[in-house]
């Protein structure tokens, strides 16, 4: 059983001798190594963004990427450079594949007769028994973004090698900027019900906000969800709900309108919204649990109390997750409202920590892991 150290960034270099002779020597660049990626192609789901970031990141590192889509969703604009990588057929000479997919319905994406590396994540403390059986039978190795997932997978019975490759943001877009001075104090929350349901806790954030600030008029709550989110709640003019799709740049700008980001999510495989908010210099209020523990701490965030409870809804029967304490969330929001200078200081520390996790570091670490597994040559990176 193998954990890849998150702090280890060993660089592998190709060492070649120098040959001399009377005749001129002609050097040719080695052929670009091909990486086959299997996963969804879209602009809004977590796995869709992971596929796009990794595929284009590996291209920038010099690899030839063949992207085999499990689905393509054109409802929102897709990166033209990403679409250029899409192929409908596998390269018969390829001996391995990188599969980015939830640990569900794996026989549809993990094919026999080839080495499958599964890049996945999960939001509770246990996998379904069927997922464990499919991973052990069909996967050569598993990559997850956090140590919590790796330990839970191993405890559930996953026997193939496990590696940790943290996720990252685009450093060209997600740079810190100070909050606008003055009032009102703006809190933000985001998520998609179809990809998390009750796990995301958006309704609970609204409840806590209204209970914490029953009459104050110099405070706001901005919610970012999707047009398919069936979000019905008591109306309050201080709560603004945005269902419009935002592209990556627009989403990065959305965080700048906040003073803090509030999450009552019960668990995250990584926590993209929380990570993005921190990278923009906005402190996060959340339970420091699961994937969030990779980059959140009491120093750079408002880590709230929580209780481990059996997972419910879609995740019922597969372990536990963290129920944030509403009173603790309320106290953190009140502290931000009453002491904005402290919140901005935490935001500065948050940006420093979040900035250590970029798309580039994800792809570099991924290449190292694939090399360690004997699947990738070293001369490309």
Buried (B, 14 or more C-beta within 10 A) or exposed (E): EEBBEBEEEEEBEEEEEEEEEEEEEEEEEEEEBEBBBBBBBBBBBBBBBBBBBBBBBBBEBBBBBBBBBBEEBEEEEBBEEBEEBBEEEBEEEEEBBBBBBBBBEBEEBBBEEBBBBBBBBBBBBBBBEEBBBBBEEBBBBBBBBBBBBBBBBBEBBBEBBBBBBBBBBBBEBBBBBEBEEEBEBBBBBBBBBEBBBBBBBBBBBBBBBBEBBEEEEEBBBBBBBBEEBEBEEEEBEBBBBBEEBBEBEEBBBBBBBBBBBBBBBBBBBBBBBBBBBBBBBBBBBBBBBBBBBBBBBEEBBBBBBBEEEBBBEEBEEBBBBBBBBBEBBBBBBEBBBEEBEEBBBBBEBBBBBBBEBBBBBBBBBBBBBBBBBEBBEBEBB
